[in-house]
Amino acid sequence: AEKAILPPERILTQKGALKHIQTLFVKYQFYFAQGQPAAGINTLREAMQLIHYWWLDIDPDEGMFNNRLLPHEKDER
């Protein structure tokens, strides 16, 4: 049985989100190797939801993307 997609807000940190995305990409490659593209696409969709939630919030006032920086990127500003 396939696990239900985890809502992005259930993952509490960017680090946790990154780790989960890495897991999803491994699953994605596995599903395609096994000839299960539909399952692979679902894992990609879940990864994209996480990326959108954690890094590409849309600012309603600006109507544009408000990119959240990764912890190591904050030091460079």
A tleap script that builds the chain and sets N, CA, C and O, in Angstrom:
source leaprc.protein.ff14SB
mol = sequence {
  NALA GLU LYS ALA ILE LEU PRO PRO GLU ARG
  ILE LEU THR GLN LYS GLY ALA LEU LYS HIE
  ILE GLN THR LEU PHE VAL LYS TYR GLN PHE
  TYR PHE ALA GLN GLY GLN PRO ALA ALA GLY
  ILE ASN THR LEU ARG GLU ALA MET GLN LEU
  ILE HIE TYR TRP TRP LEU ASP ILE ASP PRO
  ASP GLU GLY MET PHE ASN ASN ARG LEU LEU
  PRO HIE GLU LYS ASP GLU CARG
}
set mol.1.N position { 0.848 -1.204 0.000 }
set mol.1.CA position { 0.000 0.000 0.000 }
set mol.1.C position { 0.877 1.246 0.000 }
set mol.1.O position { 1.855 1.336 0.742 }
set mol.2.N position { 0.509 2.202 -0.846 }
set mol.2.CA position { 1.286 3.435 -0.912 }
set mol.2.C position { 0.901 4.361 0.231 }
set mol.2.O position { -0.265 4.463 0.614 }
set mol.3.N position { 1.914 5.031 0.762 }
set mol.3.CA position { 1.710 5.979 1.853 }
set mol.3.C position { 1.049 7.240 1.295 }
set mol.3.O position { 1.362 7.679 0.189 }
set mol.4.N position { 0.140 7.811 2.069 }
set mol.4.CA position { -0.524 9.050 1.650 }
set mol.4.C position { 0.496 10.184 1.575 }
set mol.4.O position { 1.485 10.190 2.308 }
set mol.5.N position { 0.248 11.131 0.693 }
set mol.5.CA position { 1.144 12.281 0.570 }
set mol.5.C position { 1.092 13.090 1.862 }
set mol.5.O position { 0.023 13.408 2.383 }
set mol.6.N position { 2.284 13.410 2.359 }
set mol.6.CA position { 2.417 14.191 3.590 }
set mol.6.C position { 2.205 15.666 3.256 }
set mol.6.O position { 2.905 16.200 2.396 }
set mol.7.N position { 1.245 16.346 3.920 }
set mol.7.CA position { 1.078 17.767 3.627 }
set mol.7.C position { 2.362 18.532 3.982 }
set mol.7.O position { 2.968 18.251 5.016 }
set mol.8.N position { 2.790 19.492 3.147 }
set mol.8.CA position { 4.062 20.180 3.384 }
set mol.8.C position { 4.164 20.820 4.761 }
set mol.8.O position { 5.245 20.865 5.348 }
set mol.9.N position { 3.039 21.318 5.281 }
set mol.9.CA position { 3.094 21.994 6.587 }
set mol.9.C position { 3.349 21.024 7.747 }
set mol.9.O position { 3.630 21.456 8.865 }
set mol.10.N position { 3.251 19.728 7.486 }
set mol.10.CA position { 3.554 18.737 8.525 }
set mol.10.C position { 5.059 18.626 8.761 }
set mol.10.O position { 5.486 18.166 9.820 }
set mol.11.N position { 5.853 19.037 7.802 }
set mol.11.CA position { 7.312 19.001 7.960 }
set mol.11.C position { 7.720 20.352 8.525 }
set mol.11.O position { 7.407 21.392 7.946 }
set mol.12.N position { 8.416 20.336 9.650 }
set mol.12.CA position { 8.552 21.552 10.436 }
set mol.12.C position { 9.781 22.400 10.132 }
set mol.12.O position { 9.837 23.558 10.548 }
set mol.13.N position { 10.764 21.858 9.420 }
set mol.13.CA position { 11.973 22.638 9.137 }
set mol.13.C position { 12.374 22.487 7.675 }
set mol.13.O position { 11.996 21.523 7.008 }
set mol.14.N position { 13.151 23.461 7.189 }
set mol.14.CA position { 13.684 23.369 5.828 }
set mol.14.C position { 14.597 22.156 5.705 }
set mol.14.O position { 14.601 21.471 4.682 }
set mol.15.N position { 15.370 21.897 6.756 }
set mol.15.CA position { 16.287 20.760 6.730 }
set mol.15.C position { 15.490 19.460 6.581 }
set mol.15.O position { 15.870 18.576 5.814 }
set mol.16.N position { 14.389 19.355 7.316 }
set mol.16.CA position { 13.522 18.191 7.212 }
set mol.16.C position { 12.901 18.078 5.826 }
set mol.16.O position { 12.769 16.984 5.277 }
set mol.17.N position { 12.522 19.228 5.269 }
set mol.17.CA position { 11.937 19.246 3.934 }
set mol.17.C position { 12.961 18.775 2.901 }
set mol.17.O position { 12.631 17.987 2.015 }
set mol.18.N position { 14.201 19.255 3.012 }
set mol.18.CA position { 15.258 18.841 2.079 }
set mol.18.C position { 15.496 17.334 2.151 }
set mol.18.O position { 15.635 16.663 1.128 }
set mol.19.N position { 15.541 16.820 3.373 }
set mol.19.CA position { 15.776 15.384 3.564 }
set mol.19.C position { 14.638 14.576 2.924 }
set mol.19.O position { 14.875 13.554 2.278 }
set mol.20.N position { 13.412 15.045 3.111 }
set mol.20.CA position { 12.254 14.353 2.550 }
set mol.20.C position { 12.274 14.409 1.022 }
set mol.20.O position { 11.940 13.429 0.356 }
set mol.21.N position { 12.668 15.559 0.470 }
set mol.21.CA position { 12.764 15.707 -0.987 }
set mol.21.C position { 13.803 14.729 -1.546 }
set mol.21.O position { 13.581 14.119 -2.592 }
set mol.22.N position { 14.923 14.583 -0.861 }
set mol.22.CA position { 15.950 13.629 -1.307 }
set mol.22.C position { 15.383 12.212 -1.337 }
set mol.22.O position { 15.624 11.465 -2.285 }
set mol.23.N position { 14.636 11.842 -0.310 }
set mol.23.CA position { 13.990 10.525 -0.248 }
set mol.23.C position { 13.024 10.348 -1.411 }
set mol.23.O position { 12.971 9.291 -2.039 }
set mol.24.N position { 12.255 11.411 -1.689 }
set mol.24.CA position { 11.274 11.341 -2.774 }
set mol.24.C position { 11.947 11.139 -4.126 }
set mol.24.O position { 11.424 10.411 -4.969 }
set mol.25.N position { 13.097 11.770 -4.347 }
set mol.25.CA position { 13.787 11.597 -5.624 }
set mol.25.C position { 14.342 10.183 -5.779 }
set mol.25.O position { 14.377 9.649 -6.887 }
set mol.26.N position { 14.771 9.579 -4.681 }
set mol.26.CA position { 15.214 8.177 -4.727 }
set mol.26.C position { 14.030 7.280 -5.093 }
set mol.26.O position { 14.154 6.388 -5.932 }
set mol.27.N position { 12.873 7.526 -4.453 }
set mol.27.CA position { 11.654 6.761 -4.762 }
set mol.27.C position { 11.252 6.939 -6.220 }
set mol.27.O position { 10.875 5.981 -6.896 }
set mol.28.N position { 11.339 8.187 -6.697 }
set mol.28.CA position { 10.981 8.523 -8.081 }
set mol.28.C position { 11.811 7.679 -9.062 }
set mol.28.O position { 11.269 7.086 -9.994 }
set mol.29.N position { 13.128 7.634 -8.839 }
set mol.29.CA position { 14.009 6.850 -9.714 }
set mol.29.C position { 13.675 5.359 -9.630 }
set mol.29.O position { 13.683 4.657 -10.641 }
set mol.30.N position { 13.386 4.888 -8.431 }
set mol.30.CA position { 13.035 3.484 -8.230 }
set mol.30.C position { 11.762 3.125 -9.002 }
set mol.30.O position { 11.721 2.118 -9.709 }
set mol.31.N position { 10.726 3.955 -8.861 }
set mol.31.CA position { 9.454 3.672 -9.538 }
set mol.31.C position { 9.626 3.623 -11.053 }
set mol.31.O position { 9.066 2.745 -11.710 }
set mol.32.N position { 10.392 4.552 -11.613 }
set mol.32.CA position { 10.607 4.549 -13.057 }
set mol.32.C position { 11.401 3.314 -13.483 }
set mol.32.O position { 11.116 2.717 -14.522 }
set mol.33.N position { 12.395 2.933 -12.681 }
set mol.33.CA position { 13.187 1.738 -12.990 }
set mol.33.C position { 12.304 0.490 -12.957 }
set mol.33.O position { 12.547 -0.463 -13.698 }
set mol.34.N position { 11.284 0.492 -12.103 }
set mol.34.CA position { 10.364 -0.643 -11.973 }
set mol.34.C position { 9.225 -0.587 -12.989 }
set mol.34.O position { 8.353 -1.456 -12.988 }
set mol.35.N position { 9.225 0.426 -13.855 }
set mol.35.CA position { 8.165 0.567 -14.848 }
set mol.35.C position { 6.845 1.026 -14.256 }
set mol.35.O position { 5.773 0.620 -14.706 }
set mol.36.N position { 6.934 1.888 -13.229 }
set mol.36.CA position { 5.727 2.438 -12.596 }
set mol.36.C position { 5.743 3.959 -12.693 }
set mol.36.O position { 5.895 4.635 -11.676 }
set mol.37.N position { 5.588 4.518 -13.907 }
set mol.37.CA position { 5.703 5.972 -14.054 }
set mol.37.C position { 4.663 6.762 -13.267 }
set mol.37.O position { 4.965 7.856 -12.788 }
set mol.38.N position { 3.439 6.236 -13.118 }
set mol.38.CA position { 2.400 6.977 -12.379 }
set mol.38.C position { 2.824 7.199 -10.929 }
set mol.38.O position { 2.657 8.294 -10.393 }
set mol.39.N position { 3.369 6.169 -10.298 }
set mol.39.CA position { 3.853 6.297 -8.913 }
set mol.39.C position { 5.033 7.269 -8.866 }
set mol.39.O position { 5.167 8.046 -7.920 }
set mol.40.N position { 5.885 7.221 -9.890 }
set mol.40.CA position { 7.022 8.143 -9.962 }
set mol.40.C position { 6.560 9.584 -10.049 }
set mol.40.O position { 7.105 10.458 -9.375 }
set mol.41.N position { 5.557 9.834 -10.876 }
set mol.41.CA position { 5.021 11.196 -11.030 }
set mol.41.C position { 4.422 11.686 -9.713 }
set mol.41.O position { 4.564 12.860 -9.369 }
set mol.42.N position { 3.753 10.800 -8.974 }
set mol.42.CA position { 3.191 11.196 -7.677 }
set mol.42.C position { 4.274 11.622 -6.691 }
set mol.42.O position { 4.079 12.565 -5.925 }
set mol.43.N position { 5.424 10.926 -6.706 }
set mol.43.CA position { 6.503 11.320 -5.792 }
set mol.43.C position { 7.075 12.672 -6.212 }
set mol.43.O position { 7.444 13.482 -5.361 }
set mol.44.N position { 7.152 12.918 -7.526 }
set mol.44.CA position { 7.621 14.218 -8.017 }
set mol.44.C position { 6.655 15.322 -7.605 }
set mol.44.O position { 7.073 16.408 -7.204 }
set mol.45.N position { 5.365 15.035 -7.706 }
set mol.45.CA position { 4.352 16.023 -7.325 }
set mol.45.C position { 4.510 16.383 -5.847 }
set mol.45.O position { 4.429 17.554 -5.475 }
set mol.46.N position { 4.733 15.382 -5.018 }
set mol.46.CA position { 4.918 15.637 -3.582 }
set mol.46.C position { 6.162 16.496 -3.338 }
set mol.46.O position { 6.142 17.412 -2.517 }
set mol.47.N position { 7.239 16.192 -4.056 }
set mol.47.CA position { 8.470 16.989 -3.922 }
set mol.47.C position { 8.228 18.437 -4.349 }
set mol.47.O position { 8.701 19.367 -3.695 }
set mol.48.N position { 7.490 18.625 -5.449 }
set mol.48.CA position { 7.211 19.977 -5.926 }
set mol.48.C position { 6.357 20.760 -4.926 }
set mol.48.O position { 6.554 21.961 -4.746 }
set mol.49.N position { 5.415 20.082 -4.280 }
set mol.49.CA position { 4.594 20.754 -3.257 }
set mol.49.C position { 5.473 21.234 -2.104 }
set mol.49.O position { 5.290 22.336 -1.588 }
set mol.50.N position { 6.430 20.391 -1.707 }
set mol.50.CA position { 7.340 20.783 -0.629 }
set mol.50.C position { 8.196 21.974 -1.039 }
set mol.50.O position { 8.365 22.922 -0.271 }
set mol.51.N position { 8.731 21.920 -2.247 }
set mol.51.CA position { 9.577 23.009 -2.736 }
set mol.51.C position { 8.765 24.309 -2.778 }
set mol.51.O position { 9.237 25.364 -2.357 }
set mol.52.N position { 7.551 24.210 -3.288 }
set mol.52.CA position { 6.704 25.396 -3.376 }
set mol.52.C position { 6.390 25.947 -1.989 }
set mol.52.O position { 6.457 27.156 -1.763 }
set mol.53.N position { 6.047 25.054 -1.065 }
set mol.53.CA position { 5.675 25.482 0.289 }
set mol.53.C position { 6.858 26.107 1.028 }
set mol.53.O position { 6.720 27.150 1.667 }
set mol.54.N position { 8.025 25.458 0.935 }
set mol.54.CA position { 9.163 25.893 1.751 }
set mol.54.C position { 10.022 26.982 1.117 }
set mol.54.O position { 10.670 27.748 1.830 }
set mol.55.N position { 10.035 27.062 -0.219 }
set mol.55.CA position { 10.960 28.012 -0.843 }
set mol.55.C position { 10.330 28.991 -1.818 }
set mol.55.O position { 10.968 29.983 -2.169 }
set mol.56.N position { 9.113 28.756 -2.265 }
set mol.56.CA position { 8.536 29.627 -3.283 }
set mol.56.C position { 7.189 30.187 -2.851 }
set mol.56.O position { 6.225 30.160 -3.616 }
set mol.57.N position { 7.126 30.690 -1.637 }
set mol.57.CA position { 5.873 31.304 -1.191 }
set mol.57.C position { 5.565 32.507 -2.063 }
set mol.57.O position { 6.453 33.306 -2.362 }
set mol.58.N position { 4.329 32.639 -2.466 }
set mol.58.CA position { 3.934 33.814 -3.231 }
set mol.58.C position { 3.443 34.885 -2.263 }
set mol.58.O position { 2.555 34.643 -1.445 }
set mol.59.N position { 4.032 36.062 -2.370 }
set mol.59.CA position { 3.634 37.187 -1.537 }
set mol.59.C position { 2.382 37.803 -2.161 }
set mol.59.O position { 2.453 38.349 -3.263 }
set mol.60.N position { 1.227 37.725 -1.470 }
set mol.60.CA position { -0.017 38.209 -2.077 }
set mol.60.C position { 0.010 39.711 -2.401 }
set mol.60.O position { -0.609 40.145 -3.373 }
set mol.61.N position { 0.723 40.497 -1.594 }
set mol.61.CA position { 0.797 41.939 -1.845 }
set mol.61.C position { 1.628 42.258 -3.084 }
set mol.61.O position { 1.273 43.123 -3.885 }
set mol.62.N position { 2.734 41.547 -3.222 }
set mol.62.CA position { 3.638 41.791 -4.340 }
set mol.62.C position { 3.170 41.059 -5.600 }
set mol.62.O position { 3.475 41.477 -6.717 }
set mol.63.N position { 2.425 39.959 -5.409 }
set mol.63.CA position { 2.010 39.156 -6.545 }
set mol.63.C position { 3.181 38.486 -7.229 }
set mol.63.O position { 3.125 38.189 -8.422 }
set mol.64.N position { 4.253 38.245 -6.469 }
set mol.64.CA position { 5.420 37.597 -7.061 }
set mol.64.C position { 6.026 36.626 -6.063 }
set mol.64.O position { 5.608 36.569 -4.906 }
set mol.65.N position { 7.005 35.869 -6.511 }
set mol.65.CA position { 7.618 34.880 -5.636 }
set mol.65.C position { 8.462 35.534 -4.557 }
set mol.65.O position { 9.197 36.488 -4.813 }
set mol.66.N position { 8.347 35.015 -3.371 }
set mol.66.CA position { 9.157 35.444 -2.236 }
set mol.66.C position { 10.008 34.240 -1.849 }
set mol.66.O position { 9.559 33.381 -1.089 }
set mol.67.N position { 11.213 34.173 -2.359 }
set mol.67.CA position { 12.053 32.990 -2.128 }
set mol.67.C position { 12.625 32.982 -0.721 }
set mol.67.O position { 13.268 33.938 -0.288 }
set mol.68.N position { 12.383 31.900 -0.026 }
set mol.68.CA position { 12.995 31.737 1.294 }
set mol.68.C position { 14.407 31.208 1.071 }
set mol.68.O position { 14.627 30.316 0.251 }
set mol.69.N position { 15.347 31.764 1.804 }
set mol.69.CA position { 16.734 31.333 1.628 }
set mol.69.C position { 17.022 30.099 2.460 }
set mol.69.O position { 16.455 29.905 3.535 }
set mol.70.N position { 17.908 29.275 1.946 }
set mol.70.CA position { 18.409 28.155 2.734 }
set mol.70.C position { 19.323 28.717 3.814 }
set mol.70.O position { 19.902 29.790 3.639 }
set mol.71.N position { 19.460 27.996 4.939 }
set mol.71.CA position { 20.284 28.517 6.042 }
set mol.71.C position { 21.687 28.950 5.595 }
set mol.71.O position { 22.169 29.995 6.031 }
set mol.72.N position { 22.343 28.175 4.743 }
set mol.72.CA position { 23.711 28.519 4.344 }
set mol.72.C position { 23.749 29.703 3.378 }
set mol.72.O position { 24.805 30.308 3.197 }
set mol.73.N position { 22.615 30.046 2.751 }
set mol.73.CA position { 22.582 31.179 1.828 }
set mol.73.C position { 22.440 32.507 2.577 }
set mol.73.O position { 22.845 33.553 2.069 }
set mol.74.N position { 21.872 32.468 3.767 }
set mol.74.CA position { 21.656 33.691 4.548 }
set mol.74.C position { 22.986 34.357 4.903 }
set mol.74.O position { 23.077 35.583 4.972 }
set mol.75.N position { 24.009 33.540 5.125 }
set mol.75.CA position { 25.316 34.063 5.514 }
set mol.75.C position { 25.951 34.895 4.407 }
set mol.75.O position { 26.769 35.772 4.683 }
set mol.76.N position { 25.581 34.627 3.157 }
set mol.76.CA position { 26.231 35.277 2.029 }
set mol.76.C position { 25.699 36.679 1.760 }
set mol.76.O position { 26.292 37.419 0.977 }
set mol.77.N position { 24.600 37.055 2.389 }
set mol.77.CA position { 24.006 38.381 2.109 }
set mol.77.C position { 24.668 39.465 2.924 }
set mol.77.O position { 24.296 40.633 2.816 }
savepdb mol mol.pdb
quit
